[in-house]
Amino acid sequence: MQITLGNPASAPQPLSPYYSQVARVEHADGSALLFVSGQIAEGATLAEQSRGVFETLDALLKAHGAALADVINIRTYLTDIGKLEEYGAVRREFLTGTPPTSMTFEVPRLFRPEAQIEVEVVAAVPAGRS
């Protein structure tokens, strides 16, 4: 097993130099698990921020040969659980297949005061895709 931590140059860079956006755990057979750090995005509405988050997640996954369809677990942090359906509508635009395992939490605030949402994912990448 090989573990690689980093920030793909082809994806948006992290907000801070103190963490890696992706941990890739590669198995001997060439398959891998990707652990993607929580992502936030700009936007006035939760829907706008949600779209930005999924676009960033997509870019980070693509940098490792994966896609949103490879997501097996998603954790969502919302500052207002009352807006869950607004987020859910955007999520369904991006995650169109069988839904991954999921947890959603309401939190009082996030890393940036204007952030309404943060999403982290785990993806399974089949052997032969890097």
Secondary structure, DSSP 8 states (H G I E B T S, - for coil): -EEEEE--TTS---SSTTS-SEEEEE-TTS-EEEEEEEE----SSHHHHHHHHHHHHHHHHHTTT--GGGEEEEEEEES-GGGHHHHHHHHHHH--SS--EEEEEE-S--SSTT--EEEEEEEEE-TT--
